[in-house]
């Protein structure tokens, strides 16, 4: 059976509506604050309920942290979308979602320059260069001892390696920062979810205790009635 939400005016099926009195007090308080005309029997749609939950969490974070950062806002939005942050970790791409040519090149050069393949291949190149000029060309080749051309090549290679290493370090720092931000968001969301579960459990326990008290009260009234009936029977 379709009914109307008292907050948004949208029509929902019965399973997507909640009675205001059945909501946790914190969430109901947020809804009453924004909509004073609501009563205990007012029906609340799922969209309005999620907005109230989001507003309650935002107020809670502002009380604890003060002004919210963009990371806190991202956590709130993930709660609203019911998104699992660990399934969408912060990527290593730039703002457009793709790596630039320079970033790809710096990663590849840094990966190759820090490998044993580079060390052994360049060591072999220098050995071949020296043996070729000293032994085969009898030190009268295009680069005799003390190998000035080889020194020039090594100097050029070192001057190019330095900025490549710096770019690689910047890329690693960016990746580490994004991983740290993602860890912070996951931890914050886990804390909020646990707090929400605690509030829900406290509310359910309170409701359960209230119902038990009502049942006990009814039982006491029945026992009193039974005792009065026995007293009347005893008199007759």
C-alpha positions as CSV (number, residue, x, y, z in Angstrom):
1,X,0.0,0.0,0.0
2,X,1.5,3.4,-1.1
3,X,1.6,6.3,1.4
4,X,3.0,9.8,1.5
5,X,6.1,10.9,3.4
6,X,5.3,13.6,5.9
7,X,8.6,15.4,5.1
8,X,9.1,15.3,1.4
9,X,5.6,14.6,0.2
10,X,6.8,11.7,-2.0
11,X,4.8,8.5,-2.3
12,X,6.5,5.3,-1.0
13,X,5.5,1.7,-0.5
14,X,4.8,0.7,3.1
15,X,8.2,-1.1,3.5
16,X,10.1,2.2,2.7
17,X,8.2,4.2,5.4
18,X,9.0,4.5,9.1
19,X,6.8,5.8,11.9
20,X,8.6,8.7,13.6
21,X,8.0,7.3,17.1
22,X,9.8,4.1,16.1
23,X,13.0,5.9,15.0
24,X,16.0,6.3,17.3
25,X,15.6,9.5,19.5
26,X,18.7,11.2,17.9
27,X,17.3,10.8,14.4
28,X,13.8,11.7,15.4
29,X,15.2,14.8,17.1
30,X,16.9,16.0,13.9
31,X,13.6,15.5,11.9
32,X,11.6,17.3,14.6
33,X,14.1,20.2,14.6
34,X,13.7,20.7,10.8
35,X,10.0,19.9,10.7
36,X,8.3,21.0,13.9
37,X,4.8,20.0,12.6
38,X,5.7,16.3,12.7
39,X,3.8,14.0,15.2
40,X,4.7,10.6,16.7
41,X,2.5,8.9,14.0
42,X,4.0,10.8,11.1
43,X,5.4,8.6,8.3
44,X,9.0,9.2,7.2
45,X,10.3,8.1,3.8
46,X,13.6,6.4,3.3
47,X,15.1,9.5,1.6
48,X,14.2,11.8,4.4
49,X,15.4,9.3,6.9
50,X,18.8,9.0,5.2
51,X,19.1,12.8,5.1
52,X,18.4,13.0,8.8
53,X,21.0,10.3,9.5
54,X,23.5,12.2,7.5
55,X,22.7,15.5,9.3
56,X,23.0,13.8,12.7
57,X,26.5,12.4,11.8
58,X,27.5,15.8,10.5
59,X,26.5,17.5,13.7
60,X,28.3,14.8,15.6
61,X,31.5,15.3,13.6
62,X,31.3,19.1,14.0
63,X,31.0,18.7,17.7
64,X,34.1,16.5,17.9
65,X,36.3,18.0,15.1
66,X,35.0,21.5,14.5
67,X,35.0,22.5,10.8
68,X,34.8,19.5,8.5
69,X,37.5,18.9,5.9
70,X,36.9,17.6,2.4
71,X,37.8,14.1,3.6
72,X,35.1,14.2,6.3
73,X,32.6,15.4,3.7
74,X,33.6,12.5,1.4
75,X,33.0,10.1,4.3
76,X,29.5,11.6,4.9
77,X,28.6,11.3,1.3
78,X,29.8,7.6,1.2
79,X,27.5,7.0,4.2
80,X,24.6,8.6,2.3
81,X,25.3,6.5,-0.8
82,X,26.0,3.4,1.4
83,X,29.2,3.0,-0.4
84,X,32.1,0.7,0.8
85,X,35.2,2.9,0.8
86,X,37.6,-0.1,0.8
87,X,36.1,-1.2,-2.6
88,X,37.0,2.2,-4.1
89,X,40.4,3.1,-2.7
90,X,42.0,6.4,-3.7
91,X,43.5,6.0,-7.1
92,X,47.0,7.0,-8.2
93,X,45.7,8.9,-11.2
94,X,45.6,12.7,-11.6
95,X,42.4,14.7,-11.4
96,X,41.3,13.7,-14.9
97,X,41.5,10.0,-13.9
98,X,44.5,9.2,-16.1
99,X,48.3,9.3,-15.8
100,X,50.1,11.8,-17.9
101,X,52.8,10.8,-20.3
102,X,55.5,12.4,-18.0
103,X,54.2,10.5,-15.0
104,X,54.2,7.2,-16.9
105,X,57.7,7.8,-18.3
106,X,59.1,8.8,-14.9
107,X,57.7,5.7,-13.3
108,X,59.1,3.4,-16.0
109,X,62.6,5.1,-15.9
110,X,62.7,5.0,-12.1
111,X,61.7,1.3,-12.1
112,X,64.3,0.4,-14.7
113,X,67.1,2.6,-13.2
114,X,66.6,1.0,-9.8
115,X,66.8,-2.6,-11.0
116,X,69.6,-5.2,-11.3
117,X,68.9,-5.3,-15.0
118,X,70.1,-1.7,-15.4
119,X,73.1,-2.2,-13.1
120,X,74.3,-5.3,-14.9
121,X,73.6,-4.0,-18.4
122,X,75.4,-0.7,-17.8
123,X,78.3,-2.5,-16.0
124,X,78.6,-4.7,-19.1
125,X,78.5,-1.7,-21.4
126,X,81.4,0.0,-19.5
127,X,83.4,-3.2,-19.5
128,X,83.0,-3.7,-23.2
129,X,83.8,0.0,-23.8
130,X,87.1,-0.2,-21.8
131,X,88.2,-3.5,-23.3
132,X,87.4,-2.4,-26.8
133,X,89.5,0.8,-26.4
134,X,92.4,-0.7,-24.4
135,X,92.9,-4.2,-25.8
136,X,91.4,-4.3,-29.3
137,X,92.2,-0.8,-30.4
138,X,95.5,-0.7,-28.4
139,X,94.5,2.5,-26.6
140,X,94.4,4.4,-29.9
141,X,90.6,4.2,-30.6
142,X,88.0,6.9,-30.5
143,X,88.1,7.0,-26.6
144,X,91.6,6.1,-25.3
145,X,92.6,6.1,-21.6
146,X,91.4,7.9,-19.4
147,X,88.1,7.5,-21.3
148,X,87.0,11.1,-21.6
149,X,84.0,10.3,-23.8
150,X,82.9,7.6,-21.3
151,X,83.1,10.1,-18.4
152,X,81.0,12.5,-20.5
153,X,78.4,9.9,-21.0
154,X,78.4,9.0,-17.3
155,X,78.0,12.7,-16.3
156,X,75.1,13.1,-18.7
157,X,73.5,10.0,-17.4
158,X,73.9,11.2,-13.8
159,X,72.4,14.6,-14.6
160,X,69.4,12.9,-16.2
161,X,68.9,10.4,-13.4
162,X,68.7,13.1,-10.6
163,X,65.5,14.7,-11.9
164,X,64.0,11.3,-12.8
165,X,64.6,10.1,-9.2
166,X,63.1,13.3,-7.8
167,X,60.0,12.9,-10.0
168,X,59.7,9.3,-8.9
169,X,59.9,10.4,-5.2
170,X,57.2,13.0,-5.8
171,X,55.0,10.3,-7.4
172,X,55.6,8.0,-4.4
173,X,54.8,10.8,-2.0
174,X,51.6,11.5,-3.8
175,X,50.6,7.8,-3.7
176,X,51.4,7.6,0.0
177,X,49.4,10.7,0.7
178,X,46.3,9.3,-1.1
179,X,46.7,6.0,0.7
180,X,46.9,7.8,4.1
181,X,43.8,9.9,3.2
182,X,41.9,6.7,2.2
183,X,42.9,5.0,5.4
184,X,41.7,8.0,7.4
185,X,38.3,8.0,5.6
186,X,37.9,4.2,6.2
187,X,38.8,4.5,9.9
188,X,36.5,7.5,10.3
189,X,33.6,5.7,8.6
190,X,34.2,2.6,10.7
191,X,34.1,4.7,13.8
192,X,30.8,6.4,12.8
193,X,29.2,3.1,11.8
194,X,30.2,1.6,15.2
195,X,28.8,4.6,17.0
196,X,25.6,4.3,15.0
197,X,25.4,0.6,15.9
198,X,25.9,1.5,19.6
199,X,23.1,4.1,19.5
200,X,20.8,1.6,17.7
201,X,21.6,-1.1,20.3
202,X,21.0,1.3,23.2
203,X,17.7,2.3,21.6
204,X,16.6,-1.3,21.1
205,X,17.6,-2.2,24.6
206,X,15.6,0.7,25.9
207,X,12.6,-0.3,23.9
208,X,12.9,-3.9,25.1
209,X,13.2,-2.8,28.7
210,X,10.1,-0.6,28.3
211,X,8.1,-3.5,26.9
212,X,9.2,-5.8,29.7
213,X,8.1,-3.2,32.2
214,X,4.7,-3.0,30.5
215,X,4.4,-6.7,30.5
216,X,5.4,-6.9,34.2
217,X,2.9,-4.2,35.0
218,X,0.1,-6.1,33.3
219,X,1.1,-9.3,35.1
220,X,1.0,-7.4,38.4
221,X,-2.4,-6.1,37.6
222,X,-3.6,-9.6,36.8
223,X,-2.2,-11.0,40.0
224,X,-3.9,-8.2,42.0
225,X,-7.2,-9.0,40.3
226,X,-6.7,-12.7,41.0
227,X,-5.9,-12.0,44.6
228,X,-9.0,-9.8,45.0
229,X,-11.1,-12.6,43.4
230,X,-9.8,-15.1,45.8
231,X,-10.5,-12.8,48.8
232,X,-14.1,-12.4,47.6
233,X,-14.5,-16.1,47.2
234,X,-13.1,-16.7,50.7
235,X,-15.6,-14.3,52.3
236,X,-18.5,-16.2,50.7
